[in-house]
Structures are given as C-alpha cells and as structure tokens.
C-alpha cells in the first residue's frame, strides 16, 4: 500500500480524535512520534506523525469553532436560514443557519410560515447549540430573501421524481438523490438481509455508473476518447451538484476526475492514489465529513475493491483465464468488499449478510442498466410525458432489483443478526484494515498478527461493564407504530412496545433488536401498551432475541394473533408475564416506572384496545417522561379524574401517533410537556400526526419531534438537565415555559 493511502487513514483517525476532544493526548503522541522519526532519521514515519498532528489540531479547532459559533447563534435575535427541504408548520426541516459570520447545520422546528427547499429566509426562533450542530425552536419563517439554486435544484429533483415514478418513487429517490427517508422499513430490511443495502444509499458506485454510461454513449457516437472522458467528468460534476454533493459522491467525482486526468496525461498511477485523494478532498473541505457513514462506507468499499484486485492478480491470474477469471475476479471483489465493510454494516444495520457475494453478483449488472435509465428519467423531468415514459421503462428493472433482494433474503441463513458495541465495531474495523493490508502486502505476516490481536481483544470485550451514567429515553423509528426504550444508568433497558409487523417480517427483528443489541445491555422488562399490531407486531422477535426479564401488559381481552403468539412464546421461553394495575411500580438502576392506567373496572366496559393503553410515568431524579401508548380522550379523561396530580411530565410520548382522537386541551394543560415525541410513519394512510394536535402542542410550549420527519430520537438526562439528540445533533432542552409568542429575548446558552 503506497504511503498516500496510509496517510489518508492516519489523517482520518487523527481528525476523529480531534473532533472527539482527544486533543492533549493526541497532540502529545503525534508530536513525540514526529520527534522520534526526525531523531532516528526515518522520513516516512516522521511525515505521518506531522500529518497526524495536523489532523488532531484541525479536528479540535473545527469542534471549537462550532462551539463558539453555537453561542453566538444562540444570542442572535434573527437568523438567516437556507432551507434544505420544503418547510411548513408542524415539520422539522434540515437547514443551514447563518448569523453574522457564523454558520451551522441545524434542524428547524417550524411553527409558522412556509418556504421551499433552496429558499433563504429570515426567521425568528431560538437557536439551541448542540455538539454537532443545533436546533431552531419555534421558528417563524419570514419572507424569502434569496435562494441557493443548487439546493432548490435538489428539492425540484425530489418533486420531479415523485411525479414521474409514482409508486416507485421511494426507491428511485434513494438511488438517484440519496434520499432514503421514504423507503418502507420492510424493503430496507430485505435489502440488508440480502447484503444489498449499500446500493440503496448513493455511493461512489452510482456516480461511476452514470459517468461510465455517458462515456459509452459518447464513444458510440464516434466522439474522440479525450472528448468522451471530458464529457463524462463534466456530466458527473453536474450530477453530483444536483444531488446535493453528498460526501461519497464528491469522493467518487474527485476519483474519476483524477483517473481521467491520469489517462489524458498518459501517466498511469497506483490505484491507491485516486482512493486516497478521493478520501482526503472531502475531509479537507469539511473535517466533520469523517463522521459521515455514507462517506466511510464508500471509502472502505473502494479500498476493498482495490485490495481484491491485487489479490486476484496474485492468486487467480496465474491459474485461470477467460470467463473463469472474470467470474472469479468479480466474486473475489464482492467477497473482499463485503468482508472489509462488515464492521460498518454490522454497526449500522445490525446484521452480517452471508448471501451478499452471490446477491451482489446478480444485482450488480441490474444496477448498471438501472442507474443510467433512472438518470435519464431525471434529465427528462422538464418534459413530463417523456420522463414518465422512461420511468415506466425503469419499472421492470426496479422490480427485478427488488426481486433479487427478495430471493436472496429468502435463502435460509441469508443473514446473521448481530449487534456489536462501539468498542467491538472499532476492533472489527482494525481487523478489516489488517485484512486489506494482508491482501496487498508482499509479506502478509505482520498484518495477520495484528488481525489476530484484534480477534483476541474482541473475545475479551464482553467481560467489560457497559453503561452511560445517565438515563435515556429512545424513540426508535419503526415507521407507523411505537417502540420506546428507556436505558438505565447501568445500561439496562425497559422496552415499551416493539413496533409493527408485516407478512414477511416485523419491526422487532428489523429495527428494535439491532438497535438495542448495538448499544449493549440486558432488557429488564418489556411493557406492552395495547395489543394492536403496530405495537405488538415485533414483540415475538424481541422476546426471542432479547429475553426480557419480565413481560408487562394490561391483558385487554380480544387481542389479535400477534398478541396471542407473543404470550405463548413468553410462556415457552419462561419470561414471566405480569398484569399492569394502576399504582404498580417497576424500578431498575434508579429509574422508576409507575403505572397510572388502565384500571380493570375502566377496561371491562371497553371495546377499543386504544382506550385500555398502559400509561407509564418514568422518573429519573427530577425528570419525568409520560408514555401513554394509544390512549384517546376517554382514557385521558379517566387519568384527569384519577391521577391528575401525577400527569405533569417533561417529555410526553404523544398518544395515538398524534391522532386528533387524543391530546385534549385539558390533558395537555395537566402534562405541560417541554418536549413532545410523536412516533408515526412517513406518509402514513391515517394522516398522523394531526395538524391541530401539532399546533396545540406548540402552543403549549413543547418542542415537537416526529419520527416520520427526523427518524429516531434520544432524550438524555442526569436527573436534572435534559438533552435531545436527533440525527447525530445534540443540544440541551430549553428550560420550561418558553412563551409561544417568541417575543421574549432568548435564554442565554448553556454548556
Ligand atoms: Zn398505534
């Protein structure tokens, strides 16, 4: 491996350390290494150590800049927002926030005004700085003051895709503009099992395919080689810009441009040089890129491809030729790429796909035809009938792509469901780096020893204690349904509901189990709010995989099949079943759960399970979370009559996915939440959450966080202060009773 690739790796690790606040040890270590290299007369290690020093300092100063700007933005009376998606009251949209010379990424909770993606607007609102960005509370958008054409273009592309592709739009959005928000969870689930999930997020691969197709078309039209290469690079630049320049696409674009330049100058380079340049360019432009999963996956994937090429030249080329060599090379490439990206995939998707090499072999050629077709449909967007025609032609290809995933996922033992902890994922990362080195090194002995050391450390890891020292409430994004998880200071879990189920799977297996396993720790209790499928659908998977110490449930007569199956399974597994009564408590590591409802006298006369929802008040120190399942106004009335004094809570899991059947004014007045969590599926057919409920929550002074808009959310508390984490952005929750008028001066920032 040439020095430049090692340099990219060292720089990335140093940036991560600097961003993570490991400044003093990082600087000390790399300075010592640089001095030693200079003293011993070793130029290469000395240069790498200097690079590491630069990385640590650059990461730390980026983190410091973010912190200082966060405080300035928090004090600003008016903010300039560049909206990155269409904004309307009740949604949380990503945006870039500016005030004076400071800028930050943020999520904006809009309570008034509208704007289109790409618009620049002046807004009133409270910027709350966080560790990696911020949040704008109660944003009232003013008139449009300008626009950024590229962001507007991306939003327009999103709308054009929706118009042209109809039912295929979610998949087309993912493949074309890296927007995976509308993908149904079951589709994501089968692509993950099949080992094809990386094809759903925009990667260098898609960009390379589009560039290759353009080059082919130019060559077929008898254009000179040079002109074809230039045209491909230019078209790629436009494509990367239109899709919003995500890190993997920028990396791929930089690589292609460099390869084309080398070809034009007739200067062959090592294949590692473009990989390294493609990795370094986005990191140099924005140090925070190094934390982006798409960026990490695509760099690791390409590094795997280059390593497999070296291995194929050494192992296969001397023995095989013709079609056997081609197939062998492809299979080897997909195996090595799958193995080296395994820690990242296991970390983010909770599984290791065993059918991945074969599935990739089948899906690869399909994507090679599909991607240019989709791109053509997007190009033709200004001519809707033509765009629809091409989109129609892409339909069978999209169906075949999905079928490949379906078939591969249906193979027995297609995927192992795993969930590494952060430390385990780091060790696996070291293992895969060692494997890449072993593939390309002339003497693979040393890397293999390092790999063996990582395996040994992995075997020893489970004996370490886990735990965060704070209590957390996780709203796990399971689409339409509920799955709330409370994590105790010692890392144990209390799980409330398990998400929905569908014919071929369920949210428990697809989402909840990997989510919990990845973070480690036992499940001390599983609590079911009520036996509707969007809450109990994943229960059997949760019971089987996580073996909770107890199963709490209100025992409403007349639940469906999934409910009965979960009870039977709990019995088989020996998980004790407990019936919830008002006043029962459940305690774990300082977290106390008190059940407020349902009362058996109340439920006896009911026909609707929603109104018999288990209502739980979760307390840690002075902080209170209220989880109400799908309780509607009837049960809220019962609570107001029987437990009014206990309802006040800092965080409310809003009843019935934000439906207007719940959250009556009297109930909200009794709870007075500072934060309202709404768990609902994007574009669900029930119209959840209701606009009136959202307005009532905002008027009551609560920040509204919707899983359909922002995905999973984590509320963290030490028993006094509360922080909220969304999409990797974390910030403190403002103190109670912020006036809804937004007229008062903002609160001073808090660290
Ligand atoms: Zn429900």
Boltz pocket constraint, residues with backbone or C-beta under 6 A from the ligand:
constraints:
  - pocket:
      binder: B
      contacts: [[A, 481], [A, 482], [A, 532], [A, 534], [A, 535], [A, 630], [A, 656], [A, 657]]
      max_distance: 6.0
